[in-house]
Amino acid sequence: MDIKEFDTLMPLNRRHFWEQAKTVFFGNILKRYVPNATKVGDVGCGDGVTLEKLVELYPKSLICGFDPELSDELAAQINAHFSAANIQVSSDPKEFVTSGKYDLILMLDVIEHIPDAEKFLLESKQNLSSGGSLLVSVPAYQALYSGHDRWLGHVKRYQRKELVTLLQNSGFEIQESGYLFFSLLLPRLIQKIFFDSKDDSKRKNLNETNNVFNKLALKVLLADVQLGLLCRKLKIQLSGLSCFAICRKL
């Protein structure tokens, strides 16, 4: 959901299959673990795709989105798009720190950009209310680090155990963790081995996706999400292209 991969604001039902499937997945996680929240912070909100789901889940809550990469033009588009909702969007990270306590903070594909992730998490934890929840996702497996990661400004990719240890060291209690999108692992590995571009400037915008392919790929990833959920219930840990954790402030 990195803002570099988009050039315009789009409704959720026209999004790239990757974004749509991730939104469904994390929406289900939040329904299970954080059914209620008075104030929600979406750190690295990008162009607002997750905000749509947060408005649906928490219609009476104050929802604050922050992303230092937001242009004034796109921030204005997002605020106009959500004009009827109780949403505040800003490109100034200082506003996240000074906006008070949150019941829930999301960091979806954020901490892979941060050189000192533990320090960042410790500082961010101060903005959570007592017992508040944190939802994190990161790209998985350093072996898959590629030109695309460099272009996006990723410092590293994580294994699930690394992410869990990082969060525990930062003072969080893990409620659930795992991988998602195991069906994309092999295609990504093939792409990494045979097609990884050394020219990081040539990247396809995620809005430029064939509609028929997008719908088919979305069905595959939604099935992937359901299978992953079943496997976790059976204590089977599948690998995947991303890893996540939902945790609570100690």
TORNU-265015 format. One record per residue (C-alpha): x, y, z; residue in one letter; residue number from 1. Coordinates in steps of 0.5 Angstrom, whole numbers, plus 500, padded with zeros to 3 digits. Layout:
% TORNU-265015
+-----+-----+-----+----+-----+
!   x !   y !   z ! aa !   i !
+-----+-----+-----+----+-----+
!   X !   Y !   Z !  A ! NUM !
...
+-----+-----+-----+----+-----+
This chain:
% TORNU-265015
+-----+-----+-----+----+-----+
!   x !   y !   z ! aa !   i !
+-----+-----+-----+----+-----+
! 500 ! 500 ! 500 !  M !   1 !
! 506 ! 504 ! 499 !  D !   2 !
! 504 ! 511 ! 496 !  I !   3 !
! 510 ! 511 ! 491 !  K !   4 !
! 505 ! 505 ! 488 !  E !   5 !
! 499 ! 510 ! 486 !  F !   6 !
! 498 ! 516 ! 483 !  D !   7 !
! 491 ! 518 ! 484 !  T !   8 !
! 486 ! 516 ! 489 !  L !   9 !
! 481 ! 510 ! 487 !  M !  10 !
! 475 ! 507 ! 491 !  P !  11 !
! 476 ! 500 ! 494 !  L !  12 !
! 473 ! 496 ! 489 !  N !  13 !
! 477 ! 498 ! 483 !  R !  14 !
! 484 ! 497 ! 487 !  R !  15 !
! 489 ! 492 ! 485 !  H !  16 !
! 488 ! 485 ! 488 !  F !  17 !
! 493 ! 486 ! 493 !  W !  18 !
! 490 ! 492 ! 496 !  E !  19 !
! 483 ! 489 ! 496 !  Q !  20 !
! 485 ! 482 ! 499 !  A !  21 !
! 490 ! 485 ! 505 !  K !  22 !
! 484 ! 490 ! 507 !  T !  23 !
! 479 ! 484 ! 507 !  V !  24 !
! 484 ! 480 ! 511 !  F !  25 !
! 486 ! 486 ! 516 !  F !  26 !
! 479 ! 488 ! 517 !  G !  27 !
! 477 ! 481 ! 519 !  N !  28 !
! 483 ! 481 ! 524 !  I !  29 !
! 481 ! 487 ! 527 !  L !  30 !
! 474 ! 485 ! 528 !  K !  31 !
! 476 ! 479 ! 532 !  R !  32 !
! 481 ! 483 ! 536 !  Y !  33 !
! 479 ! 490 ! 537 !  V !  34 !
! 471 ! 490 ! 536 !  P !  35 !
! 471 ! 497 ! 539 !  N !  36 !
! 476 ! 503 ! 539 !  A !  37 !
! 474 ! 510 ! 540 !  T !  38 !
! 480 ! 513 ! 537 !  K !  39 !
! 484 ! 510 ! 531 !  V !  40 !
! 491 ! 512 ! 528 !  G !  41 !
! 493 ! 509 ! 521 !  D !  42 !
! 501 ! 511 ! 521 !  V !  43 !
! 503 ! 510 ! 514 !  G !  44 !
! 496 ! 511 ! 511 !  C !  45 !
! 498 ! 512 ! 504 !  G !  46 !
! 493 ! 514 ! 499 !  D !  47 !
! 487 ! 512 ! 504 !  G !  48 !
! 485 ! 505 ! 502 !  V !  49 !
! 485 ! 502 ! 509 !  T !  50 !
! 481 ! 508 ! 512 !  L !  51 !
! 475 ! 506 ! 508 !  E !  52 !
! 475 ! 500 ! 512 !  K !  53 !
! 477 ! 503 ! 518 !  L !  54 !
! 470 ! 508 ! 517 !  V !  55 !
! 466 ! 501 ! 516 !  E !  56 !
! 469 ! 498 ! 522 !  L !  57 !
! 469 ! 504 ! 527 !  Y !  58 !
! 464 ! 509 ! 524 !  P !  59 !
! 463 ! 513 ! 530 !  K !  60 !
! 471 ! 513 ! 532 !  S !  61 !
! 476 ! 519 ! 531 !  L !  62 !
! 480 ! 516 ! 525 !  I !  63 !
! 487 ! 519 ! 524 !  C !  64 !
! 491 ! 518 ! 518 !  G !  65 !
! 499 ! 520 ! 517 !  F !  66 !
! 504 ! 519 ! 512 !  D !  67 !
! 510 ! 524 ! 511 !  P !  68 !
! 510 ! 522 ! 503 !  E !  69 !
! 503 ! 525 ! 502 !  L !  70 !
! 503 ! 531 ! 498 !  S !  71 !
! 498 ! 537 ! 499 !  D !  72 !
! 494 ! 535 ! 493 !  E !  73 !
! 493 ! 528 ! 495 !  L !  74 !
! 491 ! 530 ! 502 !  A !  75 !
! 486 ! 534 ! 500 !  A !  76 !
! 483 ! 529 ! 495 !  Q !  77 !
! 483 ! 524 ! 501 !  I !  78 !
! 480 ! 529 ! 506 !  N !  79 !
! 474 ! 531 ! 501 !  A !  80 !
! 473 ! 524 ! 499 !  H !  81 !
! 472 ! 522 ! 507 !  F !  82 !
! 468 ! 529 ! 508 !  S !  83 !
! 462 ! 526 ! 511 !  A !  84 !
! 466 ! 521 ! 516 !  A !  85 !
! 470 ! 523 ! 522 !  N !  86 !
! 477 ! 523 ! 519 !  I !  87 !
! 483 ! 527 ! 520 !  Q !  88 !
! 489 ! 526 ! 515 !  V !  89 !
! 496 ! 529 ! 515 !  S !  90 !
! 503 ! 529 ! 512 !  S !  91 !
! 506 ! 531 ! 519 !  D !  92 !
! 508 ! 526 ! 523 !  P !  93 !
! 509 ! 531 ! 529 !  K !  94 !
! 501 ! 531 ! 529 !  E !  95 !
! 501 ! 523 ! 530 !  F !  96 !
! 505 ! 524 ! 537 !  V !  97 !
! 501 ! 530 ! 539 !  T !  98 !
! 494 ! 528 ! 538 !  S !  99 !
! 493 ! 524 ! 544 !  G ! 100 !
! 492 ! 517 ! 546 !  K ! 101 !
! 490 ! 512 ! 541 !  Y ! 102 !
! 486 ! 505 ! 542 !  D ! 103 !
! 488 ! 502 ! 536 !  L ! 104 !
! 494 ! 504 ! 532 !  I ! 105 !
! 496 ! 501 ! 525 !  L ! 106 !
! 503 ! 500 ! 522 !  M ! 107 !
! 501 ! 496 ! 515 !  L ! 108 !
! 508 ! 496 ! 511 !  D ! 109 !
! 511 ! 501 ! 515 !  V ! 110 !
! 517 ! 499 ! 520 !  I ! 111 !
! 521 ! 496 ! 514 !  E ! 112 !
! 522 ! 503 ! 512 !  H ! 113 !
! 525 ! 504 ! 519 !  I ! 114 !
! 533 ! 503 ! 521 !  P ! 115 !
! 531 ! 503 ! 528 !  D ! 116 !
! 525 ! 499 ! 528 !  A ! 117 !
! 525 ! 498 ! 536 !  E ! 118 !
! 526 ! 505 ! 538 !  K ! 119 !
! 520 ! 507 ! 533 !  F ! 120 !
! 516 ! 502 ! 536 !  L ! 121 !
! 518 ! 504 ! 543 !  L ! 122 !
! 516 ! 512 ! 542 !  E ! 123 !
! 510 ! 510 ! 538 !  S ! 124 !
! 507 ! 506 ! 544 !  K ! 125 !
! 507 ! 512 ! 548 !  Q ! 126 !
! 501 ! 514 ! 544 !  N ! 127 !
! 497 ! 508 ! 545 !  L ! 128 !
! 492 ! 508 ! 551 !  S ! 129 !
! 493 ! 503 ! 557 !  S ! 130 !
! 492 ! 496 ! 554 !  G ! 131 !
! 491 ! 499 ! 547 !  G ! 132 !
! 492 ! 495 ! 540 !  S ! 133 !
! 497 ! 495 ! 535 !  L ! 134 !
! 497 ! 492 ! 528 !  L ! 135 !
! 503 ! 491 ! 524 !  V ! 136 !
! 505 ! 488 ! 517 !  S ! 137 !
! 511 ! 487 ! 514 !  V ! 138 !
! 514 ! 484 ! 507 !  P ! 139 !
! 517 ! 477 ! 509 !  A ! 140 !
! 524 ! 474 ! 508 !  Y ! 141 !
! 530 ! 478 ! 507 !  Q ! 142 !
! 532 ! 473 ! 501 !  A ! 143 !
! 526 ! 476 ! 497 !  L ! 144 !
! 529 ! 483 ! 498 !  Y ! 145 !
! 529 ! 486 ! 491 !  S ! 146 !
! 530 ! 492 ! 487 !  G ! 147 !
! 523 ! 493 ! 488 !  H ! 148 !
! 524 ! 494 ! 496 !  D ! 149 !
! 530 ! 499 ! 494 !  R ! 150 !
! 525 ! 503 ! 490 !  W ! 151 !
! 520 ! 503 ! 496 !  L ! 152 !
! 526 ! 505 ! 501 !  G ! 153 !
! 525 ! 498 ! 505 !  H ! 154 !
! 531 ! 497 ! 510 !  V ! 155 !
! 529 ! 490 ! 510 !  K ! 156 !
! 524 ! 484 ! 510 !  R ! 157 !
! 522 ! 480 ! 516 !  Y ! 158 !
! 521 ! 473 ! 518 !  Q ! 159 !
! 515 ! 472 ! 523 !  R ! 160 !
! 519 ! 470 ! 529 !  K ! 161 !
! 524 ! 477 ! 528 !  E ! 162 !
! 517 ! 481 ! 528 !  L ! 163 !
! 515 ! 477 ! 534 !  V ! 164 !
! 521 ! 478 ! 538 !  T ! 165 !
! 522 ! 486 ! 536 !  L ! 166 !
! 515 ! 487 ! 538 !  L ! 167 !
! 516 ! 483 ! 545 !  Q ! 168 !
! 522 ! 487 ! 546 !  N ! 169 !
! 518 ! 494 ! 545 !  S ! 170 !
! 513 ! 492 ! 550 !  G ! 171 !
! 507 ! 489 ! 547 !  F ! 172 !
! 504 ! 482 ! 548 !  E ! 173 !
! 503 ! 478 ! 542 !  I ! 174 !
! 495 ! 476 ! 540 !  Q ! 175 !
! 496 ! 473 ! 534 !  E ! 176 !
! 502 ! 473 ! 528 !  S ! 177 !
! 503 ! 469 ! 522 !  G ! 178 !
! 504 ! 470 ! 514 !  Y ! 179 !
! 499 ! 471 ! 509 !  L ! 180 !
! 499 ! 470 ! 501 !  F ! 181 !
! 503 ! 464 ! 501 !  F ! 182 !
! 500 ! 463 ! 494 !  S ! 183 !
! 505 ! 469 ! 492 !  L ! 184 !
! 511 ! 466 ! 495 !  L ! 185 !
! 513 ! 462 ! 489 !  L ! 186 !
! 512 ! 467 ! 483 !  P ! 187 !
! 515 ! 472 ! 487 !  R ! 188 !
! 521 ! 468 ! 488 !  L ! 189 !
! 521 ! 466 ! 480 !  I ! 190 !
! 521 ! 474 ! 479 !  Q ! 191 !
! 527 ! 475 ! 484 !  K ! 192 !
! 531 ! 470 ! 481 !  I ! 193 !
! 530 ! 471 ! 473 !  F ! 194 !
! 526 ! 478 ! 473 !  F ! 195 !
! 529 ! 483 ! 478 !  D ! 196 !
! 531 ! 489 ! 475 !  S ! 197 !
! 537 ! 493 ! 477 !  K ! 198 !
! 533 ! 500 ! 474 !  D ! 199 !
! 529 ! 501 ! 481 !  D ! 200 !
! 526 ! 507 ! 477 !  S ! 201 !
! 522 ! 503 ! 472 !  K ! 202 !
! 516 ! 501 ! 476 !  R ! 203 !
! 509 ! 499 ! 474 !  K ! 204 !
! 504 ! 503 ! 478 !  N ! 205 !
! 499 ! 499 ! 482 !  L ! 206 !
! 493 ! 502 ! 479 !  N ! 207 !
! 495 ! 500 ! 472 !  E ! 208 !
! 492 ! 493 ! 473 !  T ! 209 !
! 488 ! 489 ! 468 !  N ! 210 !
! 481 ! 489 ! 470 !  N ! 211 !
! 479 ! 481 ! 469 !  V ! 212 !
! 486 ! 479 ! 471 !  F ! 213 !
! 485 ! 483 ! 478 !  N ! 214 !
! 478 ! 480 ! 479 !  K ! 215 !
! 481 ! 473 ! 478 !  L ! 216 !
! 487 ! 474 ! 482 !  A ! 217 !
! 483 ! 477 ! 488 !  L ! 218 !
! 479 ! 471 ! 488 !  K ! 219 !
! 485 ! 467 ! 489 !  V ! 220 !
! 488 ! 471 ! 494 !  L ! 221 !
! 481 ! 471 ! 498 !  L ! 222 !
! 482 ! 463 ! 498 !  A ! 223 !
! 489 ! 464 ! 500 !  D ! 224 !
! 487 ! 468 ! 506 !  V ! 225 !
! 481 ! 463 ! 508 !  Q ! 226 !
! 486 ! 457 ! 508 !  L ! 227 !
! 491 ! 461 ! 512 !  G ! 228 !
! 486 ! 462 ! 517 !  L ! 229 !
! 484 ! 455 ! 517 !  L ! 230 !
! 491 ! 453 ! 518 !  C ! 231 !
! 493 ! 457 ! 524 !  R ! 232 !
! 487 ! 455 ! 527 !  K ! 233 !
! 490 ! 448 ! 526 !  L ! 234 !
! 496 ! 450 ! 529 !  K ! 235 !
! 499 ! 450 ! 522 !  I ! 236 !
! 504 ! 456 ! 520 !  Q ! 237 !
! 504 ! 457 ! 513 !  L ! 238 !
! 509 ! 461 ! 510 !  S ! 239 !
! 507 ! 467 ! 506 !  G ! 240 !
! 510 ! 474 ! 502 !  L ! 241 !
! 508 ! 478 ! 508 !  S ! 242 !
! 508 ! 477 ! 515 !  C ! 243 !
! 503 ! 480 ! 521 !  F ! 244 !
! 502 ! 481 ! 528 !  A ! 245 !
! 496 ! 484 ! 532 !  I ! 246 !
! 499 ! 485 ! 539 !  C ! 247 !
! 497 ! 489 ! 546 !  R ! 248 !
! 501 ! 494 ! 550 !  K ! 249 !
! 503 ! 491 ! 556 !  L ! 250 !
+-----+-----+-----+----+-----+
